[in-house]
Amino acid sequence: MKRNYLFILLITLSFCLSAQEKKVKKGWKFGGALPAVSYDNNLGFQYGALFEFFNYGDGSKYPDFLDHTYTEASHYTKGSGIFRFMYESNHLIKGVHMTSDLSYLPDQANHFYGFNGYESVYNKDWMDDEITGSPYRTSMFYRFKKNQFRFKNDFQGKLSGDYIKWSAGFAFQNFVISSVDIDKLNKGKDVKIPSVADQPGLYERYQVLGIISENEAGGGWVNTIKAGVAYDSRDNRPNPMKGIWTEIGIEAAPSLMGNDNGFSKLYVTHRQYFTLIEKDLSFVYRVGYQTTLSGTVPYYYQSQVITSMLTGATSEGLGGASTLRGVLKNRIVGDGFFYGNIELRWKPLYFTFLKQDCYLGLDGFYDFGMITKKIKLPDNLETTFNEKYPTENYSDFFNPGSEKLHQSAGISIMAAMNQNFVVAIDMGKALNKQDGNIGFAIGLNYLF
């Protein structure tokens, strides 16, 4: 599958032209905008836009803001999309920093590579539709359809002094899962994708093998509450040059909130920032750990990376633009995992354009992660596999005991306006072919 990003040439222009305000920012101001225009030969054309507004009040705390809104609406002609509205405030509730997120995220081809990292074998040739005949199977082999509704609210306030804070939140999320709608994706195509009946993908096979249970296969509600503490001494939220940001908390999905399966998870994230050259060069790192404490987590929620505050449209992994850049999205899914990111952030160019303070940044990064607690598979899995698929090899799908460190490295180009609106272009390279090859992503904000 190939994707052509038509908006790459528009990014710098839209970024610089997105506002023409005076240097002193007061009141509500237009923060920035980006077009969303692309093409995927399976999903169709993408169209839409995202934009932000900031309320700086009387300007005395600029570049900090009182309120922030983010709106994104983008849609592929064959059904996938992002429809999201986020509101963030530092003053609506006195002494509390809050975010409220309302999103609908339809995905006609959600990434699914199995469980427990390298113990699930990835074969890129099975999805390569440029191969005529064997070993190509279907470009949708590692995909399923997922429509997600999310209403998520996060809160944070001072607990002790300026740096120690409490955090809390609640969320209502509904996941509707099914096989990829092949007929919909085949509309208008000369070369058709094989049907699920002719070429079942990994999602269908996991149901046959009993790895995904019948009552979980179609998705369901995951309604959660969350509480934790944090230490935050960052000097600047969009791109800190010094300070520490550490948080620990527990997220629970109790049955009394309407969950079919109750569970709880622990999450710990530590981030630290070091100034090497004042204002221009910094060394930063993030390490995180997440594990299930109790209960059984639905398979469709295992890819969620828990944080005290949601900072993007999704928080998923491991693998993808928000965790391990260059590694296949959601490649590493388990009941517990750790991960890390190391970056050298440089701002070589400052400039003013249309009275806006702008800079260009260049980051080098190294990302890593690994499963620490496996999702339990059926005890008789190999026997069942040989019975259900006698003409195929178990070792083409499962490689028990092979999990080890997943790694990637690459560069990011950052374009920032008035410090708060940051466009990020990430290019990462997976260091093991089982994790993919090269990943490319365009989004907003620094990773952490």
C-alpha positions as CSV (number, residue, x, y, z in Angstrom):
1,M,0.0,0.0,0.0
2,K,1.2,3.5,-0.8
3,R,0.1,6.8,0.6
4,N,0.9,10.1,-1.1
5,Y,0.8,13.1,1.3
6,L,-0.3,16.1,-0.8
7,F,-0.2,18.4,2.1
8,I,3.5,18.3,2.7
9,L,4.1,21.3,0.4
10,L,1.3,23.2,2.2
11,I,2.5,22.8,5.8
12,T,5.0,25.6,5.9
13,L,2.6,28.0,4.1
14,S,-0.4,27.2,6.3
15,F,1.7,27.3,9.4
16,C,3.1,30.7,8.7
17,L,-0.1,32.2,7.3
18,S,-2.3,30.8,10.0
19,A,-2.4,34.1,12.0
20,Q,-1.5,37.7,11.5
21,E,-1.8,39.1,15.1
22,K,0.5,41.5,16.8
23,K,3.4,40.3,18.9
24,V,1.7,40.9,22.2
25,K,-1.1,38.3,22.6
26,K,-4.2,39.1,24.5
27,G,-7.7,37.6,24.5
28,W,-8.7,34.8,22.1
29,K,-6.3,34.4,19.2
30,F,-6.2,32.0,16.3
31,G,-3.4,29.6,17.1
32,G,-2.9,27.8,13.7
33,A,-4.3,25.5,11.2
34,L,-3.3,22.6,8.9
35,P,-5.1,21.1,5.9
36,A,-5.6,17.4,5.8
37,V,-5.3,16.2,2.2
38,S,-3.9,12.8,1.2
39,Y,-4.6,9.6,-0.7
40,D,-4.5,6.0,0.4
41,N,-5.1,3.4,-2.3
42,N,-7.3,1.4,0.1
43,L,-9.0,4.1,2.2
44,G,-9.4,6.7,-0.6
45,F,-9.0,10.5,-0.5
46,Q,-8.6,12.3,2.8
47,Y,-9.9,15.8,3.2
48,G,-10.4,18.1,6.1
49,A,-8.6,20.4,8.5
50,L,-7.5,21.0,12.0
51,F,-7.2,24.3,13.8
52,E,-6.6,25.8,17.3
53,F,-7.6,28.8,19.3
54,F,-5.9,30.2,22.5
55,N,-7.2,32.6,25.1
56,Y,-4.3,34.6,26.6
57,G,-6.4,36.8,28.8
58,D,-4.7,40.1,29.6
59,G,-1.4,38.7,28.1
60,S,0.5,38.9,31.4
61,K,1.2,35.1,31.4
62,Y,2.0,34.7,27.7
63,P,3.0,32.2,26.2
64,D,0.9,30.4,28.9
65,F,-2.8,30.6,28.1
66,L,-6.1,30.5,30.0
67,D,-8.1,28.5,27.5
68,H,-7.3,26.4,24.4
69,T,-9.5,24.7,21.9
70,Y,-8.5,22.1,19.3
71,T,-10.8,21.0,16.5
72,E,-10.1,18.4,13.9
73,A,-12.4,17.0,11.2
74,S,-10.9,14.8,8.5
75,H,-12.5,12.0,6.5
76,Y,-11.4,9.4,4.0
77,T,-13.9,8.8,1.2
78,K,-14.2,5.1,2.2
79,G,-15.1,5.8,5.8
80,S,-12.1,6.3,8.1
81,G,-11.6,9.7,9.8
82,I,-11.0,11.8,12.9
83,F,-13.7,14.0,14.3
84,R,-12.5,15.6,17.5
85,F,-13.1,18.6,19.7
86,M,-10.8,19.2,22.7
87,Y,-11.2,22.0,25.3
88,E,-8.4,22.8,27.8
89,S,-8.6,25.4,30.6
90,N,-6.4,26.7,33.4
91,H,-9.0,28.8,35.0
92,L,-12.5,27.4,34.4
93,I,-12.3,25.5,37.7
94,K,-10.2,27.6,40.1
95,G,-6.8,26.0,40.7
96,V,-7.4,23.1,38.3
97,H,-6.0,22.4,34.9
98,M,-8.6,20.4,32.9
99,T,-9.0,18.9,29.5
100,S,-12.2,17.6,28.0
101,D,-12.2,15.5,24.8
102,L,-15.1,14.4,22.7
103,S,-14.1,12.3,19.7
104,Y,-15.4,9.9,17.1
105,L,-12.7,7.9,15.4
106,P,-13.9,5.5,12.7
107,D,-11.1,3.4,11.2
108,Q,-11.8,1.1,8.3
109,A,-8.3,-0.6,8.6
110,N,-7.0,-0.5,12.2
111,H,-3.6,-2.1,12.7
112,F,-3.5,-5.5,14.4
113,Y,-0.3,-7.6,14.6
114,G,-1.2,-10.0,17.4
115,F,0.0,-10.0,21.0
116,N,3.3,-10.1,22.9
117,G,5.6,-8.4,20.5
118,Y,8.0,-10.6,18.6
119,E,6.2,-13.7,19.8
120,S,3.7,-12.8,17.1
121,V,5.4,-13.1,13.7
122,Y,5.0,-10.3,11.1
123,N,5.2,-11.1,7.4
124,K,5.2,-8.0,5.3
125,D,5.0,-9.9,2.0
126,W,1.5,-11.2,3.0
127,M,0.3,-7.5,2.7
128,D,2.3,-6.4,-0.3
129,D,-0.2,-5.9,-3.0
130,E,2.6,-5.2,-5.5
131,I,3.5,-8.9,-5.4
132,T,1.7,-11.0,-8.0
133,G,0.7,-14.3,-6.5
134,S,2.3,-16.0,-3.5
135,P,3.3,-15.0,-0.9
136,Y,0.8,-12.1,-1.1
137,R,-2.4,-12.9,0.7
138,T,-4.3,-9.6,1.3
139,S,-3.4,-6.0,2.0
140,M,-5.8,-6.2,4.9
141,F,-4.2,-9.3,6.6
142,Y,-3.1,-7.3,9.7
143,R,-6.2,-5.1,9.9
144,F,-9.7,-5.0,11.4
145,K,-12.4,-2.4,11.4
146,K,-12.7,-0.3,14.6
147,N,-15.0,2.6,15.3
148,Q,-14.3,4.3,18.6
149,F,-16.4,6.9,20.5
150,R,-14.7,8.7,23.4
151,F,-15.7,11.2,26.0
152,K,-12.7,11.8,28.2
153,N,-12.0,14.3,31.0
154,D,-8.8,14.9,32.9
155,F,-8.1,17.1,35.9
156,Q,-5.0,18.2,37.7
157,G,-4.4,20.6,40.6
158,K,-1.8,21.5,43.2
159,L,-1.2,19.0,46.1
160,S,1.8,20.5,47.8
161,G,3.9,23.4,46.9
162,D,4.3,24.5,43.2
163,Y,5.4,21.1,41.8
164,I,3.5,18.3,43.5
165,K,0.1,17.8,42.0
166,W,-2.9,15.4,42.1
167,S,-4.5,14.1,39.0
168,A,-7.9,12.5,38.3
169,G,-10.1,11.7,35.4
170,F,-13.0,9.7,34.0
171,A,-13.8,8.4,30.5
172,F,-16.5,6.7,28.6
173,Q,-15.4,4.8,25.5
174,N,-17.2,2.5,23.1
175,F,-15.4,0.3,20.6
176,V,-17.2,-1.4,17.7
177,I,-15.0,-4.0,16.1
178,S,-15.5,-6.2,13.0
179,S,-13.8,-7.6,10.0
180,V,-12.6,-5.1,7.4
181,D,-15.5,-4.1,5.0
182,I,-13.8,-5.4,1.9
183,D,-16.7,-4.6,-0.4
184,K,-16.5,-0.9,0.7
185,L,-12.8,-0.7,0.1
186,N,-13.0,-2.4,-3.3
187,K,-15.4,0.2,-4.7
188,G,-13.8,1.9,-7.7
189,K,-10.7,-0.3,-7.7
190,D,-9.5,-2.2,-10.7
191,V,-7.5,-4.7,-8.6
192,K,-9.7,-6.0,-5.9
193,I,-8.8,-7.0,-2.3
194,P,-9.6,-10.6,-1.6
195,S,-12.7,-11.2,0.6
196,V,-12.3,-12.2,4.2
197,A,-13.9,-15.6,3.3
198,D,-11.2,-16.2,0.7
199,Q,-8.3,-14.8,2.7
200,P,-9.1,-14.4,6.4
201,G,-6.8,-12.0,8.3
202,L,-5.2,-12.3,11.7
203,Y,-8.3,-11.0,13.5
204,E,-10.4,-13.7,12.0
205,R,-7.9,-16.4,12.7
206,Y,-7.5,-15.3,16.3
207,Q,-11.2,-15.9,16.8
208,V,-11.1,-19.3,15.2
209,L,-8.1,-20.2,17.5
210,G,-9.9,-18.9,20.6
211,I,-7.3,-16.2,21.3
212,I,-10.1,-13.6,20.9
213,S,-13.3,-14.8,22.6
214,E,-16.7,-14.6,21.0
215,N,-18.0,-12.1,23.6
216,E,-15.1,-9.7,23.1
217,A,-14.7,-10.0,19.3
218,G,-17.2,-7.2,18.5
219,G,-15.9,-4.7,21.0
220,G,-17.8,-3.0,23.8
221,W,-17.7,-0.3,26.4
222,V,-14.7,0.6,28.5
223,N,-15.7,3.2,31.2
224,T,-12.9,4.2,33.5
225,I,-11.9,6.3,36.4
226,K,-8.4,7.4,37.2
227,A,-6.3,8.9,40.0
228,G,-2.7,9.6,40.6
229,V,0.0,12.1,41.6
230,A,2.5,14.0,39.6
231,Y,5.7,16.1,40.0
232,D,6.0,18.8,37.4
233,S,8.7,21.4,37.4
234,R,8.8,22.1,33.6
235,D,9.7,25.6,32.6
236,N,7.5,25.5,29.5
237,R,4.9,23.0,28.5
238,P,5.1,23.0,24.7
239,N,8.9,22.5,24.7
240,P,10.6,22.4,28.1
241,M,14.3,23.2,28.4
242,K,14.6,22.1,32.0
243,G,12.7,20.4,34.7
244,I,11.1,17.1,35.6
245,W,7.6,15.7,34.8
246,T,6.8,12.4,36.6
247,E,3.5,10.8,37.2
248,I,2.1,7.7,38.7
249,G,-1.5,6.5,38.8
250,I,-4.1,3.8,38.6
251,E,-6.8,3.5,36.0
252,A,-9.8,1.2,36.9
253,A,-12.7,0.0,34.9
254,P,-15.1,-1.3,37.6
255,S,-18.1,-3.4,36.7
256,L,-20.4,-0.9,38.4
257,M,-19.7,1.5,35.6
258,G,-21.2,-0.9,33.0
259,N,-18.0,-2.8,32.0
260,D,-18.4,-6.4,31.0
261,N,-14.9,-7.2,32.4
262,G,-13.6,-5.2,35.4
263,F,-9.8,-4.4,35.5
264,S,-7.2,-2.0,36.8
265,K,-3.9,-0.8,35.5
266,L,-0.9,0.9,36.9
267,Y,1.0,3.5,34.9
268,V,4.3,5.3,35.6
269,T,5.9,7.9,33.4
270,H,9.0,9.9,34.0
271,R,10.3,12.7,31.8
272,Q,13.4,14.9,32.3
273,Y,14.8,17.9,30.4
274,F,18.4,19.2,30.4
275,T,19.5,22.5,28.9
276,L,22.8,22.1,27.0
277,I,22.8,25.5,25.2
278,E,20.4,28.1,26.6
279,K,17.2,28.3,24.6
280,D,18.7,26.4,21.7
281,L,19.8,22.9,22.6
282,S,18.4,20.4,25.1
283,F,18.7,16.7,26.0
284,V,15.4,15.1,27.0
285,Y,14.2,11.6,27.8
286,R,11.0,9.7,28.7
287,V,10.6,6.3,30.3
288,G,7.3,4.7,31.0
289,Y,5.8,1.5,32.5
290,Q,2.3,0.1,32.4
291,T,0.9,-3.1,33.7
292,T,-2.4,-4.8,34.6
293,L,-3.0,-5.1,38.3
294,S,-6.3,-7.0,38.3
295,G,-9.0,-8.4,36.1
296,T,-9.0,-9.1,32.4
297,V,-8.5,-6.3,29.9
298,P,-10.4,-6.5,26.6
299,Y,-8.0,-7.1,23.7
300,Y,-9.2,-3.9,22.0
301,Y,-8.1,-1.8,25.0
302,Q,-4.6,-3.3,25.5
303,S,-3.0,-0.9,23.0
304,Q,-4.0,2.2,25.0
305,V,-1.1,4.0,26.7
306,I,-2.5,5.6,29.8
307,T,-1.4,9.2,30.7
308,S,-2.7,11.8,33.2
309,M,-3.6,14.1,30.3
310,L,-4.5,13.2,26.7
311,T,-2.4,15.3,24.4
312,G,-3.3,13.9,21.0
313,A,-6.1,12.3,19.0
314,T,-4.9,8.9,20.2
315,S,-2.6,7.5,22.9
316,E,-1.8,4.1,21.6
317,G,1.2,1.7,21.3
318,L,3.7,0.5,21.5
319,G,4.6,1.4,18.0
320,G,3.6,4.4,16.0
321,A,4.0,8.2,16.1
322,S,3.1,8.6,19.9
323,T,5.5,5.9,21.3
324,L,8.0,4.2,19.0
325,R,8.4,6.2,15.8
326,G,9.2,4.1,12.8
327,V,7.8,0.9,14.4
328,L,4.5,-0.4,13.0
329,K,1.5,1.1,14.8
330,N,0.4,-1.0,17.7
331,R,3.0,-3.7,16.8
332,I,3.8,-4.4,20.5
333,V,0.7,-5.2,22.5
334,G,0.8,-6.9,25.9
335,D,-0.6,-7.0,29.4
336,G,2.4,-5.0,30.6
337,F,5.2,-3.1,28.9
338,F,7.9,-0.5,29.3
339,Y,9.1,2.0,26.8
340,G,11.5,4.9,26.4
341,N,12.4,7.9,24.2
342,I,15.7,9.8,24.1
343,E,15.9,13.0,22.1
344,L,18.4,15.8,21.3
345,R,16.4,18.9,20.5
346,W,18.0,21.8,18.6
347,K,16.5,25.1,17.5
348,P,18.9,26.3,14.8
349,L,16.7,29.0,13.2
350,Y,14.5,31.8,14.7
351,F,12.6,34.2,12.5
352,T,9.6,36.5,12.3
353,F,7.0,36.0,9.7
354,L,3.9,38.3,9.4
355,K,4.7,39.6,12.9
356,Q,4.7,36.1,14.3
357,D,7.6,34.7,16.4
358,C,8.6,31.4,14.7
359,Y,11.4,28.9,14.9
360,L,12.5,25.7,13.2
361,G,13.7,22.8,15.2
362,L,15.6,19.6,14.5
363,D,15.4,16.6,16.8
364,G,17.3,13.3,16.7
365,F,15.7,10.4,18.6
366,Y,16.1,6.9,19.7
367,D,13.0,5.0,20.9
368,F,12.7,1.5,22.5
369,G,10.2,-0.7,24.3
370,M,9.4,-4.3,25.3
371,I,6.6,-6.5,26.7
372,T,7.0,-7.2,30.4
373,K,3.8,-9.1,31.1
374,K,2.3,-11.3,28.3
375,I,-1.3,-11.7,27.3
376,K,-2.1,-15.3,28.1
377,L,-2.7,-17.5,25.0
378,P,-4.6,-20.8,25.1
379,D,-2.6,-23.7,26.5
380,N,-3.3,-26.0,23.5
381,L,-2.8,-23.3,20.9
382,E,-0.3,-25.2,18.7
383,T,-2.6,-28.3,18.6
384,T,-5.6,-26.2,17.8
385,F,-3.7,-24.4,15.1
386,N,-2.6,-27.6,13.4
387,E,-6.2,-28.9,13.5
388,K,-7.8,-25.7,12.1
389,Y,-5.0,-24.9,9.6
390,P,-3.4,-28.2,8.6
391,T,-1.8,-26.8,5.5
392,E,0.0,-23.9,7.3
393,N,2.9,-23.6,9.6
394,Y,2.5,-22.6,13.2
395,S,5.9,-20.9,13.2
396,D,4.7,-18.5,10.5
397,F,2.4,-17.0,13.1
398,F,3.8,-17.7,16.5
399,N,7.4,-17.6,17.9
400,P,7.2,-18.3,21.7
401,G,10.0,-16.9,23.8
402,S,11.3,-14.5,21.2
403,E,10.3,-11.2,22.7
404,K,13.2,-8.8,23.2
405,L,13.8,-5.0,23.0
406,H,12.1,-3.2,20.1
407,Q,14.1,-0.2,18.8
408,S,13.9,2.6,16.3
409,A,15.8,5.8,15.5
410,G,15.2,8.9,13.3
411,I,14.8,12.6,13.1
412,S,12.0,15.1,13.6
413,I,11.6,18.5,12.0
414,M,9.6,21.0,14.2
415,A,8.0,24.2,13.0
416,A,6.8,26.4,15.9
417,M,4.8,29.6,16.0
418,N,4.4,31.7,19.1
419,Q,5.8,28.7,21.1
420,N,2.4,27.0,21.4
421,F,1.6,25.9,17.9
422,V,4.1,23.2,16.9
423,V,4.0,21.2,13.7
424,A,6.1,17.9,13.9
425,I,7.3,15.9,11.0
426,D,8.7,12.6,12.2
427,M,10.8,10.1,10.2
428,G,11.8,6.9,12.0
429,K,13.5,3.7,11.1
430,A,12.7,0.4,12.8
431,L,15.9,-1.5,13.7
432,N,14.4,-4.9,13.2
433,K,12.5,-5.9,10.1
434,Q,9.9,-7.6,12.3
435,D,8.9,-4.1,13.4
436,G,8.5,-2.7,9.9
437,N,10.9,-0.4,8.0
438,I,10.5,3.4,7.8
439,G,7.6,5.3,9.4
440,F,6.6,8.9,8.5
441,A,4.1,11.0,10.4
442,I,2.9,14.6,10.5
443,G,1.2,15.9,13.6
444,L,1.2,18.6,16.3
445,N,3.4,19.1,19.3
446,Y,6.6,17.6,20.7
447,L,6.2,13.9,21.7
448,F,6.6,14.8,25.4
